[in-house]
């Protein structure tokens, strides 16, 4: 990994918007002298220097070298947003230049800043400065990156809860319970003659509450990880059952080739989709059939490999063929596809629009009880029309329910936002649990205090009150430049 060394004393600059043609471009700067340095390149330096915090100044960016050579020197008409220390994102003086969004003009202004004293900002350096200047803690800092990388509105909403300080507040609440317990134990150590046993030394109510909250917080990561990283969802089934049509329908765009010719899809393609708020990588795979075509054979094998690594398999079948023989074939294919019976499966009956009875439950096919018993991971059967879109919303909800079925997804407060946080909270829980064991088994008070002090240190690493330098580097090096 690239070694990152931040030097907070220097003024830095970064392009904060994508380098693509757009209406506006934004170049961010921060540092004690940042506003003064920009004023030397601005058509109204006095107005900029006298501007109050949280204000905007209009003017032109001027290239001083061009002006000295007799040229006009004007680069672009801009608005400069001024933020004064300590009331800024980084806690330092900041200025953000809003210019026209052409690639050439944004690049020219940025390079002009670098030529006149600014240094290129490193990944995550703006947020790092906010952290070291006490404007944010590590849980909020990580939430910023989460929001940038969110793939669904629910993903970003959960991250926003962490950005608002939900996890930080929960950690502080738990720390307070532990500190109160330590204080009570230390009274027992100071005046041992007043207590008959360690169990009499203090009321363990606060410690039990802390343990319960730590366990709940630790368990929340499983759910949060799903919303951050997404799931793997594999579409499979015989040829010509409509897998590519469903793939396109879920994506709401024509990504996969749709044809009546068997074997059209010979390899898998994938894309991110939104299953009722849960992000997922959706794989459209080659149809399952015996074939002499070596390329198609390879595609079928890849389908089987992908299915074994999936979080859920959507097995498509043709609703117009619901014979007993068809049910037998589906059952045998699913048994062969998922021999370990560990991957959850939804059986999706497609092409229901072609049924003579119409899209009514009474006329729709199902696997019967005898077949279902042979597929223990079958989570349900749904009926859709990838062609008309009917049933797609119900399918999306069913996929979400399977993926989140064993997870805690309805917490009132945001859960943990990274594996780093989960590791430390789990460690804190184990320390508290061991302290409770010491109480119950009448160990020494000193042993319980040591456990609780260890738990406080683990929680301090979550928020960044005590954090090794290598962890800081890992966190902020994953940010984009300009954030």
Secondary structure, DSSP 8 states (H G I E B T S, - for coil): -------TTS-EEEE-S-SSSEEEEEEEEESTTHHHHHHTTBTTHHHHHH--TTEEEEEEEE-HHHHHTTS--EEEEEEEEEE-TTSSSSSS-EEEEEEEE-HHHHHHHHHHHHHTT-EE--BTHHHHHHHHTTS--HHHHHHHHHHHH--SHHHHHHHHHHHTTHHHHHHHHHHHHHHHHHHHHHHHHHTGGG-SSGGGSS-THHHHHHHHHHHHHHHHHHHHHHHHH-EEEEEEESTTSSHHHHHHHHHTS--S---SSTT---S-EEEEEEETTEEEEEEE-------S-HHHHHHHHHHHHHHHT-SEEEEEEETT---HHHHHHHHHHHHHHTTTS-SEEEEEEE-GGG-TT-S-GGG-----HHHHHT-TTEEEEEE--TTT-TTHHHHHHHHHHHHHTTS----SS----SHHHHHHHHHHHHHHHHHHHHHHTT--HHHHHHHHHHHHHHHHHHHTSS--HHHHHHHHHTS-BT-
